[in-house]
Amino acid sequence: MHDATFSRVRQGLTGKIKEPKVTVRTKMGEIAQEMDDVIAMGPGDPDLPTPQHIIDAAKNALDAGATHYTAPPGDPRLRAAVARRIKQAQRVDYDPASEIIITTGAEEAIYMALVSLVDAGDEVLVPEYRFTTYDWGAELSLGSVVEYPTVYPGDEYRLDANEIAARLTDRSKILVIASPDNPTGGVASRADIAAVAELAEARDLIVITDEIYHPFVFDGAEHHSILHLPDMRDRTLLVDGFSKAYAMTGWRVGYLAGPADFMRSIIEVKHALSICAPAVSQAAALAAVEGPQDCVAEHLAIYDDRRHTLTAALADMGLSFVHPAGAFYVWVNVSSTGMTAEEFVYRLLLDTGVLISPGTIFGHGGEEYMRMSLLVPKERIEAAVERMEAVIARYRAGVGR
Ligand SMILES: Cc1ncc(COP(=O)(O)O)c(C=O)c1O
């Protein structure tokens, strides 16, 4: 007889799946649901609607019969459009027929890449603060992640090849980089990207470059893709998508690009995971890439305005943060409040109804940080800031702790 505490199925759960913890995030979500007038500055889902011409194209596509599977690597017209998009953003040529697979969100592209590359015992280098899907891809494949720092004293962001080099072992196989970066908003400089490329070459690393935030860089900063550097194309996979650029998170469409021989080998992986990305979403993505691009510039300007509002207010409150040069987040250091991030965001939610993600959900470190997203209207950011200002002095004085 099996232990009646758990179902037979539950007993079969592989050790690769870590025990679900009641995390602060879950608890806070439950509390927020019961509260009125919560200002949610946690999630990475744009509040702006998908532009109308993209929605119209999807409606038309449904009427025209986009209700079937497409080829597993995606609609050839979308792959061709993505090749043009990559040429423009990353300045590299990819063959649409053999080097691009359309995925069910960039999320699936990350998972496909890692599950196809990681063997038991392999090490995957990841930023200390990160989008933790990388961990799932590595660990479900029985590999492990090794963190390299990207935030330095004074809350300076840097992608530093020396830090990565210092953590390499004979099991290091894959290096994940993300610029513009979630959650820090950091953008790697051309020189730093070049040094990382040199390291990857010298130590024979495979690079996964997640560039999903590439349209969003501020203050004249430039997006530099490692793919543009000599000899990188052969050892690099590009992860990108439409969720962020065109406010299309719910459509679930992204892409993976890489050398033809590798991409050919993993088409069956794509088939096994989801056969193809949703046909209607592929039609929407095609309209996004081929249609007018003013919407991206408009969204960028809106995020930039919100960024100015929030960072000025944080500075006034004496909260330090990483200068957000890209993406749409602010990585805020809460140590001056004398609380951990989890304590701070929990208390802030209860006292003020402002919901923010603690840094601990972006990797094992992160106790000193919280991620605020710029994905609520400016008036709501101003209201959130007012609510924070009303309590922060009390928190710093230790009142109520
Ligand atoms: C760095 C990064 N990569 C990938 C993704 C996944 O995006 P998608 O919605 O295309 O699956 C996200 C989503 O937040 C992200 O922040």
PDBQT file of the ligand as one rigid body, heavy atoms in Angstrom, charges set to zero:
ROOT
HETATM    1  C1  LIG A 501      13.821  38.146 -20.422  1.00  0.00    +0.000 C 
HETATM    2  C2  LIG A 501      12.551  37.487 -20.848  1.00  0.00    +0.000 A 
HETATM    3  N1  LIG A 501      12.617  36.524 -21.778  1.00  0.00    +0.000 NA
HETATM    4  C3  LIG A 501      11.509  35.887 -22.209  1.00  0.00    +0.000 A 
HETATM    5  C4  LIG A 501      10.269  36.194 -21.690  1.00  0.00    +0.000 A 
HETATM    6  C5  LIG A 501       9.058  35.414 -22.176  1.00  0.00    +0.000 C 
HETATM    7  O1  LIG A 501       8.316  36.117 -23.085  1.00  0.00    +0.000 OA
HETATM    8  P1  LIG A 501       7.099  35.466 -23.897  1.00  0.00    +0.000 P 
HETATM    9  O2  LIG A 501       5.864  36.173 -23.428  1.00  0.00    +0.000 OA
HETATM   10  O3  LIG A 501       7.406  35.752 -25.340  1.00  0.00    +0.000 OA
HETATM   11  O4  LIG A 501       7.069  34.006 -23.609  1.00  0.00    +0.000 OA
HETATM   12  C6  LIG A 501      10.149  37.191 -20.722  1.00  0.00    +0.000 A 
HETATM   13  C7  LIG A 501       8.834  37.520 -20.116  1.00  0.00    +0.000 C 
HETATM   14  O5  LIG A 501       8.707  38.234 -19.142  1.00  0.00    +0.000 OA
HETATM   15  C8  LIG A 501      11.325  37.848 -20.285  1.00  0.00    +0.000 A 
HETATM   16  O6  LIG A 501      11.282  38.815 -19.361  1.00  0.00    +0.000 OA
ENDROOT
TORSDOF 0
